[in-house]
Amino acid sequence: MKIELSLLLFISIVLLGCSDENNSLKTIPSGTITGDVFSANGERAIGGATVFILGQEDVYHTFTDSQGKFELQAPLGDHQLHIQTGDGSNFRTMLDITIDSEEVITIAPEETRLQQEA
């Protein structure tokens, strides 16, 4: 009986210590970037490509779907958008973007074509 009471008391303390005030997520103003990734000649959609931005503290990333479409949420400011397959040693594209409002930015397909690096 003492063990059960001790366990109940411990669980109560843990649950009370986990209030929303202590565990609230910090909201960062952000925008959404969308686009379509194609091969260098623009003829083939690239599924499974990694699309990311290196933030000061975090990496914001997503993957293209089977039609090459992506949607990425990232904080406001000037960034370099990276698009690559695999580790990026063969095919990658980088472009400078500015997210200046909490809106959707659509990048033109000719800017998101994967360039061959190797």
C-alpha positions in Angstrom: 0.0 0.0 0.0 2.8 2.4 0.8 4.5 1.7 -2.5 1.3 2.4 -4.4 0.8 5.7 -2.5 4.4 6.7 -3.1 4.1 5.9 -6.8 0.8 7.9 -7.1 2.5 10.8 -5.3 5.5 10.6 -7.7 3.3 10.5 -10.8 1.2 13.5 -9.5 4.4 15.6 -8.9 5.7 14.8 -12.4 2.4 15.6 -14.1 2.0 18.9 -12.2 5.6 19.8 -13.1 4.7 19.4 -16.8 2.5 22.5 -17.1 2.0 24.2 -20.5 3.9 27.2 -19.1 7.1 25.1 -18.8 6.7 23.1 -22.0 5.3 25.7 -24.5 7.0 25.8 -27.9 8.6 29.0 -28.9 6.8 30.4 -32.0 9.1 31.8 -34.7 7.6 33.9 -37.5 8.0 31.9 -40.6 6.9 31.7 -44.2 6.3 28.8 -46.6 8.4 28.0 -49.7 6.9 25.8 -52.5 8.2 24.6 -55.8 8.8 21.8 -58.2 12.2 20.1 -58.6 13.2 18.9 -62.1 16.2 17.5 -63.8 18.7 19.9 -65.4 16.9 19.8 -68.8 13.5 20.4 -67.1 12.0 17.2 -68.5 11.8 15.0 -65.5 10.4 15.6 -62.0 12.7 14.6 -59.2 11.1 12.7 -56.4 12.9 12.2 -53.1 15.2 15.2 -53.4 16.1 16.9 -50.1 15.2 20.6 -49.8 16.6 22.5 -46.9 17.8 25.7 -45.3 20.5 25.9 -42.6 19.2 28.1 -39.9 21.3 29.6 -37.1 20.2 26.9 -34.7 18.2 24.4 -36.7 18.0 22.8 -40.1 14.6 23.3 -41.9 14.1 20.5 -44.4 11.6 18.5 -46.4 11.6 16.1 -49.4 10.0 16.3 -52.8 7.1 14.0 -53.5 6.9 11.6 -56.5 6.0 14.6 -58.7 8.9 16.7 -57.5 6.7 19.0 -55.5 7.8 20.4 -52.1 6.6 22.7 -49.3 9.0 24.0 -46.7 8.3 26.2 -43.7 11.3 28.3 -42.6 11.9 31.5 -40.5 11.8 35.0 -42.0 15.0 36.4 -43.3 17.6 35.9 -46.0 18.5 32.2 -46.6 20.2 29.9 -49.0 17.9 27.2 -50.2 19.6 23.9 -50.9 18.1 21.2 -53.2 20.0 18.0 -53.7 19.8 14.3 -54.2 21.7 11.9 -52.0 24.6 13.8 -50.3 24.6 16.5 -53.0 27.9 15.4 -54.5 26.4 14.7 -57.9 23.2 16.8 -58.2 22.5 20.0 -56.3 21.2 23.5 -56.7 21.5 26.4 -54.3 19.7 29.7 -54.5 19.3 32.8 -52.4 15.8 33.6 -51.1 14.3 36.1 -48.8 11.3 35.2 -46.7 9.9 38.6 -45.6 6.4 37.7 -44.6 4.3 34.9 -43.3 3.1 34.0 -46.8 3.7 31.4 -49.4 6.6 31.9 -51.8 6.5 29.8 -55.0 9.8 29.4 -56.7 9.8 29.1 -60.5 10.7 25.7 -61.9 13.6 27.0 -63.9 15.3 28.0 -60.6 14.9 24.7 -58.9 16.4 22.5 -61.6 19.0 20.2 -60.2 22.4 20.9 -61.7 25.0 18.2 -62.2 28.1 18.8 -60.1 30.1 15.6 -60.8 
